[in-house]
């Protein structure tokens, strides 16, 4: 292979056990596996998480929910947009819908009536992210009138933190969430609550509530809990090594000129494989256990590194993310250099590169097709 991801399923299992111990026995863990499990691959990741005793899954689409269902019988919360036909299919298959808008009450009721099955959903309250969510007064009104909608089964109430690493902001959002919680309790509704995500694990344990929804922590992308292990490495190979004389340039637009005679190596990875052009002139790689800079503009499928004084040759392994020898390049290092979020790094590479799994067994599911539109 010219470039690939290595996914350590054992690390994901380890991280799952670690965060479960961290949140305690009374808090359930909902694994967020949207965007192809943050680029790691939904099916193998969901299967490992199921084996490790995860409690729930969360995804963004019906297609992702069906993929989870192919390897796990656990409940799946679909947090994103579904058209009316997809909603009917989600109700038919027993997936849990996110109720993030008042008008969706009528849509879910209609789908339930058409399918002949109750629509399972979780009520999402708006507390400050100002993205998807129902304002507190409307959420309370829906809860107060649930007896009018026997077609709906509201199974939980949740919200989404805007700055989960900021304890003060988390506390403020909990204050905005509190009226909905108190109203539900006053109505005698004992519904599970959730708001905390991975970064809140570090700063706001009071927000663990009944569930936590975790993505980055399970993949070890950020050290929000001591002992988490990265589950992803990105690797490529040297294609060619050549000299570059002082004053000569390399790659498009001649952004880099050699300050002295040097050796360069062309490697088989570029922005089509997820190596953002925003890392041009900023990123490093590992080759022969040594950290070396990417020089010149990152191209679609190639880039160039400084290989001076290294015995590189065609086929040598180059680590983009991960460890080689005593050196390590973390997702956090690349995200900081590029000025983008950790999520974007792993998801881009997950879409652009083949995956190699190790550290655990997984059984590929039999091919399935969606039954959308079936009668």
C-alpha positions as CSV (number, residue, x, y, z in Angstrom):
1,X,0.0,0.0,0.0
2,X,1.1,3.5,-0.7
3,X,-0.6,5.1,2.3
4,X,-2.9,3.6,5.0
5,X,-4.3,3.9,8.5
6,X,-3.6,1.4,11.2
7,X,-6.4,1.1,13.8
8,X,-5.6,-0.5,17.1
9,X,-8.9,-2.1,18.3
10,X,-7.2,-3.1,21.5
11,X,-6.6,0.6,22.3
12,X,-10.3,1.3,21.7
13,X,-11.2,-1.5,24.1
14,X,-8.7,-0.2,26.7
15,X,-10.0,3.3,26.4
16,X,-13.6,2.1,26.8
17,X,-12.7,0.3,30.1
18,X,-10.8,3.4,31.3
19,X,-13.6,5.9,30.7
20,X,-16.2,3.5,32.2
21,X,-14.1,3.3,35.4
22,X,-13.7,7.1,35.3
23,X,-17.4,7.9,35.1
24,X,-18.4,5.3,37.6
25,X,-20.9,2.4,37.7
26,X,-24.0,4.6,37.8
27,X,-23.3,6.5,34.5
28,X,-24.0,4.9,31.2
29,X,-21.7,5.4,28.2
30,X,-23.1,6.3,24.8
31,X,-20.5,5.8,22.1
32,X,-20.5,8.4,19.3
33,X,-19.6,6.6,16.1
34,X,-20.8,9.1,13.5
35,X,-18.6,10.0,10.5
36,X,-17.5,6.4,10.2
37,X,-16.5,6.2,13.8
38,X,-14.4,9.4,13.5
39,X,-12.7,7.8,10.5
40,X,-11.9,4.6,12.3
41,X,-14.6,2.4,10.6
42,X,-18.1,2.0,12.1
43,X,-18.4,-1.8,11.9
44,X,-15.2,-2.9,13.6
45,X,-15.3,-0.1,16.2
46,X,-19.0,-0.7,17.1
47,X,-18.4,-4.5,17.4
48,X,-15.5,-3.9,19.8
49,X,-17.4,-1.4,21.8
50,X,-20.4,-3.8,22.0
51,X,-18.1,-6.5,23.3
52,X,-16.7,-4.1,25.9
53,X,-20.2,-3.5,27.3
54,X,-21.0,-0.1,25.9
55,X,-24.6,1.0,26.7
56,X,-25.7,2.9,23.6
57,X,-24.6,4.2,20.3
58,X,-25.1,7.6,18.6
59,X,-24.8,8.4,14.9
60,X,-25.8,11.2,12.5
61,X,-27.7,9.3,9.8
62,X,-30.0,6.3,9.1
63,X,-27.3,4.7,7.0
64,X,-24.9,4.9,9.9
65,X,-27.5,3.4,12.3
66,X,-28.0,0.5,9.9
67,X,-24.3,-0.1,9.8
68,X,-24.1,-0.2,13.6
69,X,-27.1,-2.6,13.7
70,X,-25.3,-5.0,11.4
71,X,-22.8,-5.7,14.3
72,X,-24.7,-4.8,17.4
73,X,-28.2,-5.1,18.8
74,X,-27.8,-2.1,21.1
75,X,-30.0,1.1,20.8
76,X,-28.8,3.7,18.4
77,X,-29.7,7.4,18.6
78,X,-29.8,9.2,15.3
79,X,-28.9,12.8,16.0
80,X,-29.1,14.3,12.5
81,X,-31.5,15.2,9.8
82,X,-33.7,12.5,8.2
83,X,-36.2,13.0,5.4
84,X,-39.8,11.8,6.0
85,X,-39.1,8.4,4.3
86,X,-36.0,7.9,6.4
87,X,-37.9,8.7,9.5
88,X,-40.5,6.1,8.7
89,X,-37.8,3.5,8.2
90,X,-36.0,4.5,11.4
91,X,-39.3,4.1,13.3
92,X,-39.9,0.7,11.6
93,X,-36.4,-0.5,12.6
94,X,-36.7,0.7,16.2
95,X,-33.9,3.4,16.0
96,X,-34.1,6.3,18.4
97,X,-34.8,9.7,16.9
98,X,-33.6,13.1,18.1
99,X,-36.5,15.4,18.9
100,X,-34.7,18.8,18.4
101,X,-37.6,20.8,16.9
102,X,-41.2,21.3,17.9
103,X,-42.5,20.5,14.4
104,X,-40.8,17.1,14.5
105,X,-43.5,16.0,17.0
106,X,-46.1,16.0,14.2
107,X,-43.7,14.4,11.8
108,X,-42.8,11.6,14.2
109,X,-46.5,11.1,15.1
110,X,-47.4,10.8,11.4
111,X,-44.5,8.3,10.8
112,X,-45.7,6.3,13.7
113,X,-49.2,6.1,12.5
114,X,-48.1,5.1,9.0
115,X,-45.7,2.4,10.2
116,X,-47.9,1.2,13.0
117,X,-45.2,1.4,15.6
118,X,-44.3,3.9,18.3
119,X,-41.7,6.5,17.4
120,X,-38.8,6.3,19.9
121,X,-37.1,9.6,20.5
122,X,-35.0,11.7,22.9
123,X,-35.8,15.3,23.5
124,X,-32.9,17.7,22.8
125,X,-32.9,20.9,24.8
126,X,-31.2,24.1,23.6
127,X,-28.9,25.5,26.4
128,X,-26.4,27.6,24.6
129,X,-24.8,25.9,21.6
130,X,-27.6,27.4,19.5
131,X,-27.5,24.7,16.9
132,X,-30.0,21.9,17.0
133,X,-32.3,22.0,20.1
134,X,-35.6,23.1,21.5
135,X,-35.7,26.1,23.9
136,X,-36.6,25.3,27.5
137,X,-40.2,26.7,27.4
138,X,-41.0,24.7,24.3
139,X,-39.3,21.5,25.7
140,X,-41.4,21.8,28.9
141,X,-44.6,22.3,26.9
142,X,-43.8,19.1,24.9
143,X,-43.2,17.2,28.1
144,X,-46.4,18.5,29.6
145,X,-48.5,17.3,26.6
146,X,-47.0,13.9,26.0
147,X,-50.3,12.3,26.9
148,X,-51.6,13.8,23.7
149,X,-49.1,11.9,21.7
150,X,-49.3,8.2,22.5
151,X,-47.4,7.6,19.2
152,X,-44.3,9.0,20.8
153,X,-42.0,7.3,23.3
154,X,-39.7,10.0,24.8
155,X,-36.9,8.0,26.4
156,X,-34.4,10.6,27.5
157,X,-33.7,14.4,27.6
158,X,-30.3,15.7,26.6
159,X,-28.4,18.8,25.6
160,X,-25.1,19.6,23.9
161,X,-22.2,21.5,25.4
162,X,-20.7,24.4,23.4
163,X,-17.3,24.7,25.2
164,X,-17.0,21.4,27.0
165,X,-13.5,22.0,28.1
166,X,-14.6,25.2,29.9
167,X,-16.0,24.4,33.3
168,X,-17.6,27.8,33.8
169,X,-19.5,27.6,30.5
170,X,-20.5,24.0,31.3
171,X,-22.0,25.2,34.6
172,X,-23.8,28.0,32.8
173,X,-25.3,25.5,30.4
174,X,-26.4,23.2,33.2
175,X,-28.2,26.2,34.7
176,X,-30.1,26.6,31.4
177,X,-30.8,22.9,31.3
178,X,-32.1,22.8,34.9
179,X,-35.6,24.2,34.3
180,X,-36.3,21.3,31.8
181,X,-34.9,18.8,34.3
182,X,-37.0,20.2,37.1
183,X,-40.1,20.4,35.1
184,X,-39.8,16.7,34.0
185,X,-39.3,15.6,37.6
186,X,-42.3,17.7,38.7
187,X,-44.4,15.8,36.1
188,X,-43.2,12.5,37.5
189,X,-41.1,11.8,34.4
190,X,-38.0,9.8,35.4
191,X,-36.1,10.2,32.1
192,X,-32.4,9.6,31.8
193,X,-30.4,12.8,31.2
194,X,-27.2,13.4,29.3
195,X,-25.0,16.4,28.4
196,X,-21.3,15.6,28.9
197,X,-18.9,14.7,26.1
198,X,-15.3,13.8,26.0
199,X,-13.7,17.1,27.1
200,X,-16.2,17.5,30.0
201,X,-14.7,14.3,31.5
202,X,-11.7,16.3,32.5
203,X,-13.4,19.4,33.9
204,X,-17.0,18.8,34.8
205,X,-17.8,15.5,36.5
206,X,-21.0,17.0,37.9
207,X,-22.3,16.9,34.4
208,X,-22.0,13.2,34.0
209,X,-25.7,12.7,34.9
210,X,-27.2,9.4,33.7
211,X,-25.2,9.1,30.5
212,X,-22.1,10.6,28.9
213,X,-21.7,10.8,25.1
214,X,-18.1,10.0,24.1
215,X,-16.2,10.2,20.8
216,X,-12.7,11.5,21.1
217,X,-12.0,9.8,24.4
218,X,-12.9,6.3,23.0
219,X,-10.4,6.8,20.2
220,X,-7.7,8.2,22.4
221,X,-7.4,11.3,20.2
222,X,-7.0,13.6,23.2
223,X,-5.8,12.9,26.7
224,X,-9.0,13.9,28.5
225,X,-8.5,11.0,30.9
226,X,-5.0,9.9,32.1
227,X,-4.0,6.6,30.4
228,X,-6.0,6.9,27.1
229,X,-4.1,5.3,24.2
230,X,-4.3,6.6,20.6
231,X,-6.0,4.0,18.4
232,X,-5.0,5.5,15.0
233,X,-1.8,5.7,13.1
234,X,-1.4,7.1,9.6
235,X,1.5,5.9,7.5
236,X,2.9,6.1,4.0
237,X,6.1,5.3,2.2
238,X,9.1,7.0,0.4
239,X,8.7,7.0,-3.3
240,X,11.9,8.7,-4.3
241,X,15.0,10.3,-2.8
242,X,17.0,12.9,-4.6
243,X,19.4,15.9,-4.0
244,X,18.2,19.5,-3.9
245,X,20.9,22.1,-4.4
246,X,21.2,25.3,-2.5
247,X,18.7,27.8,-4.0
248,X,16.6,25.2,-5.8
249,X,12.9,24.9,-5.1
250,X,10.6,22.0,-4.6
251,X,6.9,21.4,-5.2
252,X,4.3,23.8,-6.7
253,X,4.7,27.6,-6.5
254,X,8.3,27.2,-5.3
255,X,7.3,28.0,-1.7
256,X,10.4,26.3,-0.4
257,X,14.0,27.0,-1.6
258,X,16.9,25.0,-0.2
259,X,19.0,27.1,2.2
260,X,21.9,24.7,1.5
261,X,22.6,21.6,-0.4
262,X,20.2,18.9,1.0
263,X,18.6,15.6,0.3
264,X,14.8,15.4,-0.1
265,X,12.3,12.5,-0.3
266,X,9.0,12.4,-2.0
267,X,6.3,10.5,0.0
268,X,3.0,9.0,-1.2
269,X,0.5,11.1,0.7
270,X,-1.2,14.4,0.0
271,X,-4.4,16.3,0.6
272,X,-6.5,13.7,-1.2
273,X,-5.5,11.2,1.5
274,X,-6.3,13.7,4.2
275,X,-3.1,15.6,4.7
276,X,-4.5,19.1,4.7
277,X,-2.8,21.8,2.6
278,X,-3.1,23.9,5.7
279,X,-0.2,21.9,7.0
280,X,2.1,23.2,4.3
281,X,5.3,24.5,5.9
282,X,4.1,23.4,9.4
283,X,3.9,19.6,9.6
284,X,6.5,17.0,10.4
285,X,6.7,13.3,9.8
286,X,8.8,10.5,11.2
287,X,11.2,8.5,9.1
288,X,13.9,6.2,10.5
289,X,12.8,7.3,13.9
290,X,13.7,11.0,13.2
291,X,11.3,13.9,13.0
292,X,11.6,15.7,9.7
293,X,9.6,18.6,8.2
294,X,7.4,18.5,5.2
295,X,8.8,21.1,2.8
296,X,7.1,22.9,0.0
297,X,3.4,22.8,-0.9
298,X,1.5,19.7,-0.1
299,X,0.2,18.2,-3.3
300,X,-2.9,16.1,-4.1
301,X,-1.2,12.7,-3.6
302,X,2.4,13.6,-2.8
303,X,4.5,15.8,-0.6
304,X,8.2,16.3,0.0
305,X,10.2,16.0,3.2
306,X,13.7,17.0,4.3
307,X,15.7,13.7,4.3
308,X,19.2,15.2,4.7
309,X,21.7,12.8,6.3
310,X,19.1,10.0,6.5
311,X,19.6,6.7,4.6
312,X,16.1,6.7,3.0
313,X,15.2,4.6,0.1
314,X,12.1,3.7,-1.9
315,X,9.5,1.8,0.3
316,X,10.7,3.1,3.6
317,X,7.9,3.6,6.1
318,X,7.0,7.2,7.0
319,X,4.7,7.9,10.0
320,X,2.3,10.8,9.5
321,X,0.5,10.2,12.8
322,X,1.8,7.8,15.4
323,X,5.0,6.6,17.0
324,X,8.3,5.5,15.4
325,X,11.3,4.8,17.6
326,X,11.3,7.3,20.5
327,X,9.4,10.0,18.6
328,X,5.6,10.5,18.3
329,X,3.4,12.8,16.3
330,X,-0.1,13.1,17.8
331,X,-3.3,14.2,16.2
332,X,-3.2,17.1,18.6
333,X,0.1,18.2,17.1
334,X,-1.3,18.3,13.6
335,X,-4.5,20.0,14.6
336,X,-2.6,22.7,16.4
337,X,-0.3,23.2,13.4
338,X,-3.2,23.4,10.9
339,X,-5.5,25.4,13.1
340,X,-8.3,22.9,12.8
341,X,-10.0,20.5,15.3
342,X,-8.8,17.1,16.1
343,X,-12.0,15.6,14.6
344,X,-11.2,17.0,11.2
345,X,-7.8,15.4,11.0
346,X,-8.9,11.9,11.7
347,X,-12.1,12.1,9.7
348,X,-10.3,13.4,6.6
349,X,-7.7,10.6,6.8
350,X,-10.4,8.1,7.5
351,X,-12.1,8.9,4.3
352,X,-9.0,9.0,2.2
353,X,-7.1,5.9,3.3
354,X,-7.5,2.2,3.5
355,X,-7.7,0.7,7.1
356,X,-5.6,-2.0,8.6
357,X,-6.9,-3.4,11.9
358,X,-5.0,-5.1,14.6
359,X,-5.1,-5.5,18.4
360,X,-8.4,-7.4,18.4
361,X,-10.6,-9.6,16.4
362,X,-13.6,-8.4,14.4
363,X,-16.0,-10.3,12.2
364,X,-17.2,-8.5,9.1
365,X,-21.0,-8.5,8.8
366,X,-22.8,-10.0,5.9
367,X,-23.6,-7.5,3.1
368,X,-27.0,-5.8,3.7
369,X,-29.1,-3.3,1.9
370,X,-31.4,-0.7,3.4
371,X,-35.1,-1.5,3.3
372,X,-36.1,2.2,2.7
373,X,-39.3,2.2,0.6
374,X,-40.1,-1.4,1.2
375,X,-43.7,-2.3,1.9
